[in-house]
Every structure is written in structure tokens, then in C-alpha cells.
Amino acid sequence: QVQLVESGGGLVQPGGSLRLSCAASGTRFSMYAMGWYRQAPGKQRELVAIITSGGSTNYADSVKGRFTISRDNAKNTVYLQMNILKPEDTAVYFCNADYIGSVRRYTYWGQGTQVTVSS
């Protein structure tokens, strides 16, 4: 079982920056692929960025060059550095932990943190 708690959301002006954090409790954090997803009002949840257990990263085209995902396995934490924020980045951001075991898949979600980009 993994519990995820996001923090760092808030209100920021266009062009500004925020850093989201997701603290995980439980076991074997380093084995999980960690991802950030977001959901804007009236839209489906979408993948923003993902980092594998080995440290490989992948980003949605809309955030490439602006967002950076990273992880600190010693602190059981994954981060999302968001720069040059745009109004269209406004959404609830969710942290996800995902592990495909030999028998079943384990996936967990945080409660989400609101990011609002507005002047």
C-alpha cells in the first residue's frame, strides 16, 4: 500500500513558476513509476509527466521544455517543477504511483492539488 500526498499548488501569474511535491509513504517507493496527471474542469484527466523507476522521463507535448519531473528515492518524493506557466495549465494536479508486478498491477493516486494560472 502506498499513500501519496501532494503539495505546492496555488495561484500564480502567467509566466511564473511552481514546484509540486508528492510525498509517498509505504514500502518500495523506488520500484514505482511515478507520474503527474492533471484534470481541468470539464476535461478528462491527462498525463503530464512520468518518471520510471530507472529515472527515464516522458512528457506531454504541451509541457515539454517547461516542466521537469524528478524523484528523490531517499526522501520518497517526486517533484514537478513547472516554469513559464500558462493559463491553460490551470487544473488539479494528481500524483500517481504505478508498479506492474508478476501477478497484478499496483496503482495509487493522491488527492490532488489545485494549480491556477491567472493574472
VOBA-1610 file (N, C-alpha, C; in pm, whole numbers, padded with zeros to 5 digits, always signed):
BEGIN
Gln+00084-00119+00000Gln+00000+00000+00000Gln+00088+00124+00000Val+00052+00221-00083Val+00125+00346-00092Val+00027+00461-00073Gln+00061+00553+00013Gln-00018+00674+00030Gln+00059+00791-00031Leu-00011+00873-00105Leu+00051+00985-00175Leu-00013+01116-00130Val+00071+01214-00099Val+00022+01345-00056Val+00092+01453-00138Glu+00012+01525-00217Glu+00068+01633-00298Glu+00068+01764-00221Ser+00160+01852-00260Ser+00164+01986-00205Ser+00232+02078-00305Gly+00218+02209-00282Gly+00287+02305-00365Gly+00200+02379-00465Gly+00074+02341-00474Gly-00015+02411-00566Gly-00048+02551-00517Gly-00113+02626-00603Gly-00151+02762-00565Gly-00186+02847-00684Leu-00193+02976-00660Leu-00223+03075-00764Leu-00094+03141-00809Val-00073+03147-00939Val+00049+03206-00994Val+00013+03282-01121Gln+00087+03388-01148Gln+00063+03465-01270Gln+00122+03395-01391Pro+00067+03421-01507Pro+00127+03365-01629Pro+00274+03400-01640Gly+00353+03300-01680Gly+00498+03317-01686Gly+00570+03280-01559Gly+00494+03257-01454Gly+00554+03223-01326Gly+00589+03076-01314Ser+00634+03040-01193Ser+00678+02902-01166Ser+00616+02849-01038Leu+00603+02719-01033Leu+00562+02647-00913Leu+00636+02515-00911Arg+00657+02463-00790Arg+00711+02328-00778Arg+00615+02245-00693Leu+00565+02140-00754Leu+00480+02047-00683Leu+00564+01935-00623Ser+00521+01889-00507Ser+00585+01776-00442Ser+00481+01668-00414Cys+00524+01546-00417Cys+00437+01433-00383Cys+00517+01341-00291Ala+00474+01338-00167Ala+00541+01254-00068Ala+00468+01120-00058Ala+00544+01014-00067Ala+00487+00880-00063Ala+00524+00811+00066Ser+00429+00744+00124Ser+00455+00660+00241Ser+00419+00517+00204Gly+00480+00425+00273Gly+00461+00286+00236Gly+00595+00226+00199Thr+00591+00119+00128Thr+00715+00048+00100Thr+00752+00053-00047Arg+00878+00036-00073Arg+00930+00013-00208Arg+00900+00127-00305Phe+00912+00248-00260Phe+00886+00365-00345Phe+00972+00359-00470Ser+01097+00319-00457Ser+01189+00323-00570Ser+01147+00229-00683Met+01062+00134-00655Met+01020+00038-00756Met+00909+00092-00846Tyr+00844+00199-00801Tyr+00728+00252-00871Tyr+00768+00353-00976Ala+00698+00346-01090Ala+00698+00459-01182Ala+00608+00565-01121Met+00653+00689-01126Met+00577+00799-01066Met+00535+00896-01175Gly+00412+00940-01166Gly+00362+01030-01268Gly+00282+01145-01210Trp+00276+01250-01288Trp+00189+01364-01258Trp+00084+01371-01369Tyr-00040+01381-01326Tyr-00153+01396-01417Tyr-00226+01524-01378Arg-00309+01572-01469Arg-00389+01689-01435Arg-00528+01677-01497Gln-00621+01745-01433Gln-00758+01744-01481Gln-00816+01884-01467Ala-00848+01942-01581Ala-00912+02073-01583Ala-01063+02055-01580Pro-01137+02156-01539Pro-01283+02144-01533Pro-01342+02107-01668Gly-01426+02004-01668Gly-01492+01961-01790Gly-01405+01879-01884Lys-01284+01848-01840Lys-01193+01772-01927Lys-01152+01642-01858Gln-01100+01551-01940Gln-01051+01425-01886Gln-00914+01444-01822Arg-00884+01355-01730Arg-00751+01356-01669Arg-00648+01319-01776Glu-00537+01392-01777Glu-00434+01367-01878Glu-00297+01354-01812Leu-00212+01278-01877Leu-00076+01261-01829Leu+00004+01388-01856Val+00077+01433-01756Val+00166+01549-01771Val+00310+01503-01787Ala+00354+01418-01694Ala+00492+01372-01696Ala+00502+01244-01617Ile+00601+01163-01653Ile+00623+01039-01584Ile+00772+01014-01570Ile+00809+00951-01460Ile+00949+00911-01439Ile+00949+00766-01393Thr+01026+00685-01461Thr+01029+00543-01429Thr+01116+00515-01307Ser+01115+00391-01263Ser+01199+00354-01151Ser+01346+00371-01186Gly+01379+00362-01312Gly+01516+00379-01357Gly+01555+00523-01386Gly+01458+00614-01376Gly+01488+00755-01395Gly+01458+00810-01534Ser+01407+00728-01623Ser+01369+00778-01755Ser+01243+00863-01742Thr+01236+00967-01825Thr+01124+01060-01817Thr+01052+01073-01950Asn+00926+01112-01940Asn+00846+01138-02060Asn+00747+01248-02026Tyr+00719+01332-02125Tyr+00634+01449-02101Tyr+00527+01462-02208Ala+00416+01520-02167Ala+00316+01560-02265Ala+00375+01670-02353Asp+00337+01672-02479Asp+00392+01772-02571Asp+00365+01914-02521Ser+00253+01933-02456Ser+00213+02066-02413Ser+00303+02124-02303Val+00381+02039-02237Val+00464+02089-02127Val+00614+02069-02152Lys+00649+02006-02261Lys+00791+01983-02291Lys+00867+02116-02295Gly+00982+02116-02229Gly+01063+02236-02226Gly+01025+02333-02116Arg+00911+02310-02052Arg+00866+02398-01943Arg+00861+02327-01808Phe+00824+02200-01809Phe+00810+02122-01686Phe+00922+02021-01675Thr+00962+01992-01551Thr+01063+01890-01525Thr+01017+01802-01408Ile+01016+01672-01433Ile+00982+01578-01327Ile+01111+01518-01273Ser+01116+01497-01142Ser+01233+01437-01080Ser+01188+01358-00957Arg+01276+01273-00908Arg+01243+01195-00790Arg+01363+01186-00698Asp+01335+01176-00570Asp+01437+01155-00468Asp+01395+01031-00391Asn+01456+00919-00424Asn+01414+00793-00361Asn+01448+00790-00212Ala+01550+00863-00173Ala+01586+00867-00031Ala+01478+00939+00051Lys+01406+01030-00013Lys+01301+01105+00055Lys+01161+01056+00017Asn+01154+00953-00066Asn+01025+00901-00112Asn+00937+01012-00170Thr+00999+01096-00252Thr+00929+01213-00302Thr+00953+01229-00452Val+00849+01271-00521Val+00860+01306-00662Val+00819+01452-00676Tyr+00885+01521-00767Tyr+00864+01665-00786Tyr+00821+01695-00928Leu+00753+01805-00943Leu+00722+01859-01075Leu+00753+02007-01072Gln+00862+02044-01137Gln+00899+02185-01150Gln+00829+02240-01273Met+00749+02342-01253Met+00670+02399-01362Met+00712+02543-01384Asn+00764+02569-01502Asn+00809+02703-01538Asn+00727+02756-01655Ile+00733+02885-01674Ile+00664+02954-01784Ile+00519+02907-01788Leu+00454+02915-01675Leu+00317+02866-01665Leu+00222+02949-01749Lys+00122+02879-01803Lys+00022+02941-01890Lys-00117+02920-01829Pro-00211+03003-01864Pro-00348+02982-01811Pro-00403+02843-01840Glu-00365+02786-01953Glu-00414+02652-01987Glu-00353+02542-01901Asp-00256+02576-01818Asp-00202+02479-01722Asp-00288+02469-01597Thr-00388+02555-01586Thr-00477+02552-01471Thr-00552+02419-01464Ala-00539+02353-01350Ala-00601+02221-01332Ala-00573+02173-01191Val-00637+02064-01156Val-00598+01989-01037Val-00492+01888-01080Tyr-00380+01890-01011Tyr-00269+01802-01043Tyr-00265+01686-00945Phe-00256+01566-01001Phe-00259+01444-00922Phe-00126+01370-00938Cys-00083+01314-00829Cys+00035+01228-00827Cys-00011+01082-00841Asn+00067+01005-00914Asn+00034+00863-00936Asn+00157+00777-00915Ala+00136+00663-00852Ala+00240+00562-00837Ala+00192+00435-00905Asp+00279+00376-00985Asp+00236+00262-01066Asp+00347+00156-01069Tyr+00305+00031-01044Tyr+00401-00080-01048Tyr+00331-00202-01105Ile+00392-00263-01204Ile+00337-00383-01263Ile+00411-00503-01206Gly+00341-00576-01119Gly+00401-00693-01059Gly+00383-00816-01145Ser+00430-00928-01095Ser+00420-01053-01172Ser+00277-01106-01174Val+00197-01063-01075Val+00060-01115-01064Val-00042-01007-01093Arg-00016-00888-01049Arg-00114-00780-01064Arg-00043-00647-01075Arg-00122-00546-01111Arg-00073-00408-01122Arg-00114-00332-00997Tyr-00022-00254-00946Tyr-00049-00171-00829Tyr-00046-00025-00874Thr-00154+00046-00851Thr-00157+00187-00888Thr-00229+00266-00778Tyr-00173+00381-00744Tyr-00226+00462-00636Tyr-00229+00607-00680Trp-00324+00683-00622Trp-00342+00824-00655Trp-00341+00909-00529Gly-00290+01029-00544Gly-00303+01128-00439Gly-00436+01199-00449Gln-00458+01292-00357Gln-00587+01361-00351Gln-00592+01481-00445Gly-00478+01522-00496Gly-00473+01633-00591Gly-00441+01766-00525Thr-00380+01853-00603Thr-00352+01989-00558Thr-00386+02086-00672Gln-00451+02195-00637Gln-00501+02289-00737Gln-00389+02383-00781Val-00375+02397-00912Val-00285+02497-00972Val-00370+02590-01056Thr-00361+02718-01026Thr-00436+02819-01101Thr-00339+02922-01155Val-00343+02939-01287Val-00256+03036-01353Val-00344+03148-01406Ser-00330+03263-01345Ser-00418+03374-01380Ser-00355+03506-01336Ser-00384+03609-01413Ser-00337+03743-01375Ser-00444+03817-01295
//
